[in-house]
Amino acid sequence: MTTSLRVRLLAIVLAAALVPIAPLAIVLLLQVRDALYARRVADARARLSAASAAARETCGEQRGCFENIARAAGGRVVPAPCASRMSRLGEDLVLCEESAPGLAIELRESLGPVREQLAVLDARLLVTLLLFVALLVGVAVWLLERGVVRRLAQVDAALEAVGAEQGGAALLPEGGDAVGRVGAAVNRLAERLREERQRTRGQIDELSRANREIRAAREDLQRSERLASVGRLAAGVAHEVGNPVSALIAYAALMRERLQQGKDVKEYAERVEREAARIDRILRDLLDLARPREVRLERVDVRRAADLARAAIEPQPVWNGVLLETSLPDLPAVSAEEHYVVQVLVNLLANAARAGAKRVRIAGRSEGAAVFVEVRDDGKGISPDALPHLFEPFFTTAAPGEGTGLGLALCHATMERIGGAISARNGERGAIFELRFRRYAP
């Protein structure tokens, strides 16, 4: 920065010195030139006038006398009248003056010596001017270096130290001139910046401590949530599996008694088989939730999937008395697996029927690269307390023995596996489940 400032100041001083001196030098050179030429012309004219006067006084009409006087003056005799009293011929000045009737004296004066003298004077004058300009520039640069550049360099160094957060930056000298006032302002700025940095560091330290405490609290909360989830899962498994296991134990005891009595145990064997199948279904649902099989995404027609879901749900006893409406316009195909889409819709329709719905409507729309399908019912809806836990495993609002609490959890996991999503909310009447699919892109 300092070097660049010095170069700019030197250019400014040179320009300031040359602007007034250059015209003065040109004017001075022109005046000297005119003076030398004028003196040379005056000398030649004086010699010519003296020769003409001497010829008129002494020669009368003798041409030879005229020629002798003209030769002595450095000229010659030419016929009168003169073509021009003064003219320029190359580097010679030609003067002519009539001395007698029919005779004139012509004098040629070389201007070469004047030109050589002017060259010497020009060189000396230019050297003198250059020395004067150099001296003037040197003095000006020294004054600027001492009064401006060095002090600005100190200001620059102080600002750089402040910007680099160096606490030990030296104070700048202050004064009454403009640069001194700049130094005082920089000192005040540095002091305020140091104070502000100290306050900022203190705030950063406090925020760091608060963040550490928040992270620790969050980790504790996450551990608590994980433990709570494990507890809910364990309680759900115990509840769901415990009921059929209790039934199995009871049926086994009854079968032992009937066998001892020699009675038929076929009815109890069938009941044992149903309870064992129930346990098997619960465990398989858990395995599907924890270790889902790989999904092969394909082109799926949503309207066809809705028709298959209708065909699967209508024969079931839970659907008796429920009306299903579909409003699926020409929706684009979605990227999914048809079996899973049908299963999700069947689960949602069965849940709506269990919630007391008498009318269920399936509607769809397309927005950009996504396709949305809504399953809306007029049942009892979802309680606000149940909404945050609706898709958790074994969470159910059904009566004991009427549901495992895995249906919506499986729907949520299925939609995530195919790159979609599922959400739930309450409508004006009943519940609304919204499925989001990705638009099929071949």
HELIX and SHEET records of a PDB file:
HELIX    1   1 THR A    2  THR A   58  1                                  57    
HELIX    2   2 ARG A   63  ALA A   72  1                                  10    
HELIX    3   3 GLY A  112  LEU A  144  1                                  33    
HELIX    4   4 GLU A  145  VAL A  149  3                                   5    
HELIX    5   5 ARG A  150  GLY A  163  1                                  14    
HELIX    6   6 ALA A  178  GLN A  261  1                                  84    
HELIX    7   7 LYS A  266  ALA A  290  1                                  25    
HELIX    8   8 VAL A  302  ILE A  313  1                                  12    
HELIX    9   9 PRO A  317  TRP A  319  5                                   3    
HELIX   10  10 GLU A  338  ARG A  354  1                                  17    
HELIX   11  11 LEU A  387  HIS A  389  5                                   3    
HELIX   12  12 GLY A  407  ARG A  417  1                                  11    
SHEET    1   A 4 GLY A  75  PRO A  79  0                                        
SHEET    2   A 4 LEU A 103  SER A 110 -1                                        
SHEET    3   A 4 ASP A  92  ALA A 100 -1                                        
SHEET    4   A 4 MET A  86  LEU A  89 -1                                        
SHEET    1   B 6 GLU A 298  VAL A 300  0                                        
SHEET    2   B 6 VAL A 334  ALA A 336 -1                                        
SHEET    3   B 6 ALA A 431  ARG A 439 -1                                        
SHEET    4   B 6 ALA A 370  ASP A 377 -1                                        
SHEET    5   B 6 ARG A 359  GLU A 367 -1                                        
SHEET    6   B 6 LEU A 323  SER A 327  1                                        
SHEET    1   C 4 GLU A 298  VAL A 300  0                                        
SHEET    2   C 4 VAL A 334  ALA A 336 -1                                        
SHEET    3   C 4 ALA A 431  ARG A 439 -1                                        
SHEET    4   C 4 ALA A 421  ASN A 426 -1                                        
END                                                                             
